[in-house]
Amino acid sequence: MKRGVNINAWLQPLATTPVQAYLTNELQVADVLEWALQQMGRSEVWQTSFSISEEFLRRLYFINKSGLVKRFNLVLDHKATNKTVKLWSFINQVITQTYLADNHSKILLVKNDKGKVLSVVTSQNLTRGNRHESAVLLTSPAVFNTLHGQMMQIINNKSVPLHELYGQRLAAD
């Protein structure tokens, strides 16, 4: 989030607004995740993106330090593997499990210990930029279950766990 920007100027509390959207260069998806976790409490997180940056990982590191992330699952695209492997050590410290697949989606799913859910469909990769990005936030269990089920299909049937790929690369060297 840009300094001095109040996320509440863009988004309403999740408990009172089941569907909302934004289009701005003032919010980043990490801002939305942090804001949502503050409302939802300890949660499991699933996120997809084409790629991830070191700057975004730093944000996730501090979000994880809050203790509100129970488990963080990440799906990235195979085409970004070179960049991803360079960040592997940092990713391994922040993300519970990272998968590589043919993926261009940018989805954030959050589910707390009480079963409350949030689905965010966004235009933003897990990188930091000053571009206008859009997102739609939904607290619908039906939407969450659909996206989560489809994401799990990718994870279970069409992805390679990054730690396996990196382990094979280290063994070959």
Backbone as CSV, one residue per row, in Angstrom:
resi,resn,N_x,N_y,N_z,CA_x,CA_y,CA_z,C_x,C_y,C_z
1,MET,0.854,-1.168,0.000,0.000,0.000,0.000,0.901,1.233,0.000
2,LYS,0.510,2.231,-0.723,1.270,3.471,-0.719,1.133,4.125,0.652
3,ARG,2.153,4.797,1.064,2.106,5.481,2.362,0.932,6.426,2.443
4,GLY,0.251,6.371,3.568,-0.853,7.276,3.803,-2.174,6.822,3.211
5,VAL,-2.189,5.669,2.541,-3.432,5.177,1.952,-4.145,4.306,2.982
6,ASN,-5.409,4.586,3.174,-6.230,3.814,4.103,-7.013,2.792,3.296
7,ILE,-6.767,1.509,3.537,-7.446,0.456,2.780,-8.958,0.541,2.956
8,ASN,-9.397,1.055,4.109,-10.833,1.176,4.360,-11.504,2.228,3.469
9,ALA,-10.713,3.040,2.788,-11.281,3.960,1.805,-11.670,3.209,0.536
10,TRP,-11.109,2.028,0.340,-11.366,1.231,-0.855,-12.253,0.023,-0.588
11,LEU,-12.149,-0.536,0.619,-12.867,-1.774,0.928,-13.653,-1.642,2.232
12,GLN,-14.788,-2.306,2.263,-15.641,-2.336,3.446,-15.352,-3.625,4.226
13,PRO,-15.721,-3.698,5.506,-15.485,-4.929,6.272,-16.103,-6.149,5.584
14,LEU,-15.397,-7.256,5.638,-15.862,-8.482,4.997,-17.199,-8.948,5.570
15,ALA,-17.413,-8.767,6.846,-18.639,-9.241,7.488,-19.886,-8.531,6.980
16,THR,-19.717,-7.313,6.464,-20.890,-6.540,6.031,-21.018,-6.402,4.522
17,THR,-19.972,-6.774,3.785,-19.987,-6.566,2.333,-19.502,-7.835,1.645
18,PRO,-20.421,-8.728,1.256,-20.024,-10.024,0.701,-19.425,-9.973,-0.697
19,VAL,-19.686,-8.897,-1.453,-19.110,-8.737,-2.784,-18.635,-7.297,-2.914
20,GLN,-17.377,-7.132,-3.273,-16.846,-5.784,-3.489,-15.677,-5.857,-4.461
21,ALA,-15.338,-4.718,-5.024,-14.295,-4.674,-6.038,-13.536,-3.357,-5.947
22,TYR,-12.337,-3.362,-6.542,-11.583,-2.120,-6.653,-10.765,-2.126,-7.938
23,LEU,-10.423,-0.937,-8.381,-9.511,-0.694,-9.496,-8.699,0.528,-9.100
24,THR,-7.436,0.306,-8.749,-6.605,1.401,-8.247,-5.130,1.018,-8.329
25,ASN,-4.269,2.023,-8.253,-2.840,1.767,-8.117,-2.388,1.980,-6.675
26,GLU,-3.337,2.141,-5.769,-3.008,2.392,-4.369,-2.980,1.133,-3.513
27,LEU,-3.600,0.051,-3.972,-3.625,-1.195,-3.204,-2.834,-2.278,-3.922
28,GLN,-2.234,-3.144,-3.133,-1.571,-4.339,-3.633,-2.292,-5.546,-3.034
29,VAL,-2.187,-6.702,-3.679,-2.868,-7.893,-3.165,-2.353,-8.267,-1.771
30,ALA,-1.111,-7.950,-1.455,-0.597,-8.200,-0.103,-1.330,-7.342,0.927
31,ASP,-1.706,-6.131,0.549,-2.501,-5.282,1.443,-3.835,-5.946,1.747
32,VAL,-4.453,-6.504,0.706,-5.756,-7.154,0.865,-5.623,-8.387,1.756
33,LEU,-4.572,-9.172,1.553,-4.354,-10.350,2.389,-4.185,-9.965,3.854
34,GLU,-3.339,-8.997,4.125,-3.107,-8.564,5.504,-4.394,-8.036,6.136
35,TRP,-5.133,-7.234,5.420,-6.397,-6.664,5.868,-7.406,-7.769,6.159
36,ALA,-7.498,-8.754,5.271,-8.443,-9.858,5.446,-8.073,-10.702,6.668
37,LEU,-6.798,-11.001,6.840,-6.367,-11.808,7.986,-6.655,-11.102,9.305
38,GLN,-6.542,-9.795,9.326,-6.856,-9.048,10.547,-8.326,-9.212,10.917
39,GLN,-9.188,-9.383,9.930,-10.615,-9.577,10.180,-10.971,-11.046,10.425
40,MET,-10.304,-11.942,9.735,-10.676,-13.355,9.770,-9.931,-14.153,10.838
41,GLY,-8.768,-13.669,11.259,-7.969,-14.419,12.215,-7.132,-15.482,11.523
42,ARG,-6.597,-16.379,12.309,-5.694,-17.420,11.812,-6.359,-18.202,10.679
43,SER,-5.656,-18.302,9.530,-6.250,-18.869,8.330,-5.233,-19.616,7.491
44,GLU,-5.767,-20.501,6.655,-4.962,-21.125,5.616,-5.137,-20.290,4.355
45,VAL,-4.058,-20.154,3.598,-4.051,-19.299,2.413,-3.600,-20.124,1.209
46,TRP,-4.297,-19.940,0.090,-3.916,-20.499,-1.202,-3.812,-19.316,-2.143
47,GLN,-2.743,-19.268,-2.924,-2.605,-18.156,-3.854,-1.995,-18.662,-5.155
48,THR,-2.482,-18.105,-6.261,-1.905,-18.411,-7.565,-1.411,-17.118,-8.197
49,SER,-0.375,-17.273,-9.021,0.172,-16.129,-9.730,1.057,-16.645,-10.853
50,PHE,1.318,-15.813,-11.823,2.285,-16.179,-12.849,3.685,-16.199,-12.247
51,SER,4.002,-15.180,-11.439,5.345,-15.085,-10.870,5.291,-14.384,-9.521
52,ILE,6.448,-14.378,-8.856,6.568,-13.745,-7.549,7.902,-12.992,-7.504
53,SER,7.931,-11.913,-6.742,9.161,-11.124,-6.613,9.676,-11.173,-5.181
54,GLU,10.935,-10.814,-5.040,11.561,-10.768,-3.712,10.857,-9.739,-2.831
55,GLU,10.465,-8.626,-3.399,9.791,-7.587,-2.615,8.456,-8.100,-2.067
56,PHE,7.724,-8.828,-2.889,6.456,-9.384,-2.431,6.692,-10.440,-1.353
57,LEU,7.729,-11.259,-1.519,8.055,-12.257,-0.494,8.365,-11.603,0.853
58,ARG,9.054,-10.464,0.808,9.329,-9.745,2.067,8.033,-9.378,2.761
59,ARG,7.056,-8.906,2.001,5.744,-8.572,2.570,5.109,-9.792,3.205
60,LEU,5.150,-10.937,2.481,4.574,-12.170,3.014,5.307,-12.644,4.266
61,TYR,6.615,-12.424,4.312,7.393,-12.791,5.497,6.830,-12.082,6.731
62,PHE,6.589,-10.796,6.610,6.082,-10.039,7.755,4.625,-10.377,8.063
63,ILE,3.832,-10.683,7.043,2.461,-11.135,7.276,2.498,-12.464,8.031
64,ASN,3.375,-13.371,7.635,3.519,-14.658,8.339,3.948,-14.468,9.782
65,LYS,4.829,-13.505,10.026,5.298,-13.246,11.395,4.163,-12.835,12.330
66,SER,3.062,-12.354,11.772,1.925,-11.949,12.605,1.275,-13.147,13.281
67,GLY,1.557,-14.356,12.792,0.968,-15.561,13.347,-0.422,-15.863,12.811
68,LEU,-0.899,-15.068,11.867,-2.254,-15.250,11.345,-2.328,-16.231,10.168
69,VAL,-1.169,-16.646,9.646,-1.159,-17.602,8.543,-0.822,-18.977,9.097
70,LYS,-1.777,-19.885,8.979,-1.576,-21.254,9.453,-0.753,-22.050,8.441
71,ARG,-1.052,-21.863,7.185,-0.373,-22.571,6.097,-0.534,-21.720,4.848
72,PHE,0.532,-21.606,4.055,0.494,-20.817,2.831,0.862,-21.724,1.664
73,ASN,-0.085,-21.878,0.741,0.094,-22.709,-0.446,0.146,-21.795,-1.666
74,LEU,1.099,-22.019,-2.538,1.327,-21.117,-3.662,1.472,-21.907,-4.954
75,VAL,0.803,-21.446,-6.013,0.938,-22.018,-7.349,1.493,-20.933,-8.269
76,LEU,2.628,-21.220,-8.888,3.263,-20.306,-9.834,3.380,-20.991,-11.195
77,ASP,3.716,-20.222,-12.218,3.813,-20.760,-13.568,5.196,-21.357,-13.821
78,HIS,5.219,-22.458,-14.600,6.485,-23.083,-14.997,7.401,-22.106,-15.725
79,LYS,6.827,-21.202,-16.527,7.645,-20.302,-17.335,8.455,-19.330,-16.484
80,ALA,8.072,-19.162,-15.245,8.810,-18.271,-14.347,9.792,-19.049,-13.470
81,THR,10.107,-20.296,-13.842,10.915,-21.181,-13.008,12.291,-20.610,-12.699
82,ASN,12.976,-20.035,-13.671,14.327,-19.514,-13.408,14.309,-18.481,-12.295
83,LYS,13.356,-17.558,-12.362,13.226,-16.539,-11.316,12.823,-17.181,-9.996
84,THR,11.906,-18.137,-10.058,11.410,-18.800,-8.859,12.520,-19.569,-8.161
85,VAL,13.334,-20.292,-8.924,14.415,-21.083,-8.339,15.438,-20.167,-7.666
86,LYS,15.690,-19.000,-8.250,16.622,-18.052,-7.623,16.107,-17.591,-6.254
87,LEU,14.785,-17.558,-6.107,14.173,-17.131,-4.840,13.834,-18.306,-3.931
88,TRP,14.214,-19.528,-4.316,13.787,-20.736,-3.619,14.055,-20.681,-2.119
89,SER,15.239,-20.291,-1.725,15.569,-20.264,-0.299,14.618,-19.357,0.473
90,PHE,14.330,-18.195,-0.084,13.413,-17.252,0.565,11.978,-17.795,0.529
91,ILE,11.576,-18.334,-0.619,10.238,-18.919,-0.733,10.066,-20.012,0.314
92,ASN,11.074,-20.839,0.482,11.026,-21.951,1.427,10.855,-21.476,2.871
93,GLN,11.320,-20.279,3.169,11.187,-19.712,4.519,9.793,-19.137,4.768
94,VAL,9.098,-18.746,3.709,7.841,-18.005,3.832,6.622,-18.849,3.461
95,ILE,6.742,-19.663,2.430,5.620,-20.410,1.881,5.691,-21.854,2.359
96,THR,4.562,-22.408,2.790,4.536,-23.789,3.250,4.800,-24.750,2.100
97,GLN,4.087,-24.575,0.996,4.240,-25.451,-0.163,4.065,-24.628,-1.438
98,THR,5.013,-24.770,-2.357,4.954,-24.066,-3.637,4.891,-25.090,-4.755
99,TYR,4.019,-24.830,-5.715,3.818,-25.725,-6.849,4.029,-24.947,-8.136
100,LEU,4.537,-25.634,-9.154,4.690,-25.048,-10.479,3.745,-25.755,-11.433
101,ALA,3.004,-24.983,-12.213,2.032,-25.518,-13.162,1.904,-24.532,-14.322
102,ASP,1.174,-24.919,-15.343,0.833,-23.975,-16.398,-0.243,-23.066,-15.820
103,ASN,0.153,-21.917,-15.353,-0.768,-21.068,-14.604,-0.578,-19.599,-14.951
104,HIS,-1.672,-18.940,-15.226,-1.645,-17.498,-15.406,-2.671,-16.835,-14.497
105,SER,-3.378,-17.621,-13.702,-4.410,-17.066,-12.824,-3.774,-16.302,-11.660
106,LYS,-4.555,-15.403,-11.113,-4.148,-14.623,-9.939,-5.311,-14.662,-8.964
107,ILE,-5.291,-15.667,-8.107,-6.386,-15.909,-7.168,-5.817,-16.005,-5.765
108,LEU,-6.523,-15.432,-4.818,-6.195,-15.525,-3.401,-7.399,-16.130,-2.701
109,LEU,-7.174,-17.238,-1.983,-8.224,-17.881,-1.197,-7.785,-17.930,0.250
110,VAL,-8.702,-17.577,1.153,-8.407,-17.559,2.586,-9.544,-18.264,3.310
111,LYS,-9.181,-19.181,4.213,-10.197,-19.887,5.002,-9.723,-19.939,6.444
112,ASN,-10.550,-19.402,7.354,-10.132,-19.374,8.752,-10.544,-20.651,9.481
113,ASP,-10.126,-20.769,10.723,-10.388,-21.962,11.519,-11.874,-22.178,11.791
114,LYS,-12.676,-21.141,11.638,-14.120,-21.252,11.872,-14.893,-21.508,10.584
115,GLY,-14.190,-21.644,9.463,-14.843,-21.934,8.196,-15.238,-20.720,7.378
116,LYS,-14.963,-19.507,7.855,-15.238,-18.303,7.061,-14.240,-18.238,5.920
117,VAL,-14.716,-17.791,4.761,-13.875,-17.824,3.568,-13.863,-16.481,2.844
118,LEU,-12.801,-16.294,2.070,-12.669,-15.143,1.192,-12.024,-15.617,-0.097
119,SER,-12.598,-15.207,-1.221,-12.017,-15.443,-2.542,-11.724,-14.088,-3.162
120,VAL,-10.519,-13.925,-3.675,-10.125,-12.692,-4.343,-9.604,-13.072,-5.723
121,VAL,-10.238,-12.538,-6.743,-9.775,-12.720,-8.113,-9.195,-11.374,-8.527
122,THR,-7.919,-11.367,-8.855,-7.213,-10.112,-9.069,-6.420,-10.128,-10.363
123,SER,-6.035,-8.986,-10.823,-5.199,-8.874,-12.015,-3.717,-8.892,-11.671
124,GLN,-3.376,-8.779,-10.409,-1.989,-8.573,-10.000,-1.211,-9.861,-9.805
125,ASN,-0.026,-9.925,-10.426,0.943,-10.958,-10.090,1.479,-10.653,-8.694
126,LEU,2.230,-11.572,-8.142,2.797,-11.348,-6.805,4.102,-10.580,-6.936
127,THR,3.964,-9.426,-7.526,5.081,-8.513,-7.722,4.625,-7.129,-7.291
128,ARG,5.575,-6.260,-7.115,5.252,-4.907,-6.667,5.391,-3.970,-7.841
129,GLY,4.349,-3.269,-8.123,4.402,-2.289,-9.188,3.484,-1.134,-8.835
130,ASN,3.566,-0.110,-9.587,2.701,1.040,-9.349,1.637,1.135,-10.431
131,ARG,1.234,-0.016,-10.925,0.203,-0.065,-11.961,-1.172,-0.142,-11.323
132,HIS,-2.159,0.240,-12.088,-3.534,0.041,-11.647,-3.833,-1.450,-11.695
133,GLU,-4.365,-1.973,-10.622,-4.744,-3.380,-10.522,-6.195,-3.440,-10.091
134,SER,-6.846,-4.520,-10.449,-8.242,-4.692,-10.072,-8.397,-5.985,-9.297
135,ALA,-9.471,-6.048,-8.525,-9.788,-7.272,-7.791,-11.266,-7.277,-7.452
136,VAL,-11.797,-8.482,-7.349,-13.145,-8.696,-6.850,-13.004,-9.592,-5.631
137,LEU,-13.619,-9.187,-4.526,-13.581,-9.941,-3.272,-14.968,-10.504,-3.006
138,LEU,-15.014,-11.798,-2.662,-16.290,-12.460,-2.398,-16.162,-13.331,-1.154
139,THR,-17.154,-13.290,-0.286,-17.161,-14.134,0.905,-18.085,-15.340,0.743
140,SER,-18.506,-15.619,-0.458,-19.409,-16.720,-0.769,-18.709,-18.074,-0.609
141,PRO,-19.240,-18.957,0.248,-18.676,-20.310,0.335,-18.749,-21.059,-0.995
142,ALA,-19.797,-20.850,-1.776,-19.927,-21.545,-3.057,-18.802,-21.148,-4.015
143,VAL,-18.505,-19.861,-4.097,-17.415,-19.400,-4.967,-16.085,-19.952,-4.454
144,PHE,-15.855,-19.854,-3.150,-14.621,-20.385,-2.559,-14.466,-21.867,-2.884
145,ASN,-15.516,-22.646,-2.655,-15.441,-24.089,-2.882,-15.150,-24.421,-4.344
146,THR,-15.750,-23.678,-5.262,-15.483,-23.900,-6.684,-14.022,-23.616,-7.011
147,LEU,-13.534,-22.435,-6.630,-12.150,-22.064,-6.933,-11.158,-22.970,-6.209
148,HIS,-11.438,-23.281,-4.950,-10.544,-24.146,-4.173,-10.471,-25.538,-4.808
149,GLY,-11.621,-26.082,-5.190,-11.640,-27.391,-5.827,-10.846,-27.415,-7.126
150,GLN,-11.009,-26.376,-7.925,-10.279,-26.308,-9.186,-8.782,-26.102,-8.944
151,MET,-8.433,-25.318,-7.934,-7.026,-25.123,-7.604,-6.408,-26.436,-7.115
152,MET,-7.140,-27.187,-6.313,-6.627,-28.462,-5.818,-6.447,-29.462,-6.966
153,GLN,-7.301,-29.392,-7.983,-7.127,-30.237,-9.171,-5.786,-29.932,-9.837
154,ILE,-5.471,-28.657,-9.951,-4.184,-28.260,-10.534,-3.042,-28.752,-9.649
155,ILE,-3.137,-28.491,-8.353,-2.072,-28.891,-7.425,-1.862,-30.402,-7.457
156,ASN,-2.927,-31.163,-7.386,-2.816,-32.617,-7.273,-2.529,-33.334,-8.588
157,ASN,-2.945,-32.763,-9.708,-2.854,-33.493,-10.970,-2.025,-32.832,-12.065
158,LYS,-1.701,-31.543,-11.907,-1.052,-30.845,-13.010,0.105,-29.961,-12.566
159,SER,0.677,-30.260,-11.415,1.762,-29.400,-10.928,2.936,-30.241,-10.437
160,VAL,4.052,-29.558,-10.282,5.256,-30.145,-9.707,5.569,-29.353,-8.439
161,PRO,5.695,-30.039,-7.299,6.096,-29.312,-6.083,7.503,-28.733,-6.258
162,LEU,7.669,-27.474,-5.963,8.949,-26.799,-6.175,10.079,-27.477,-5.406
163,HIS,9.824,-27.939,-4.185,10.912,-28.566,-3.419,11.407,-29.842,-4.105
164,GLU,10.535,-30.572,-4.799,10.964,-31.757,-5.544,11.803,-31.353,-6.752
165,LEU,11.348,-30.359,-7.487,12.076,-29.881,-8.649,13.446,-29.359,-8.260
166,TYR,13.499,-28.566,-7.216,14.775,-27.998,-6.776,15.679,-29.083,-6.217
167,GLY,15.098,-30.048,-5.494,15.893,-31.164,-4.967,16.530,-31.983,-6.088
168,GLN,15.783,-32.200,-7.166,16.317,-32.925,-8.315,17.431,-32.141,-8.968
169,ARG,17.276,-30.845,-9.031,18.312,-29.997,-9.642,19.588,-30.036,-8.816
170,LEU,19.454,-29.984,-7.478,20.626,-30.049,-6.607,21.313,-31.400,-6.724
171,ALA,20.539,-32.476,-6.806,21.106,-33.811,-6.924,21.871,-33.966,-8.230
172,ALA,21.386,-33.326,-9.290,22.043,-33.408,-10.597,23.353,-32.636,-10.612
173,ASP,23.426,-31.576,-9.821,24.647,-30.759,-9.779,25.669,-31.477,-8.950
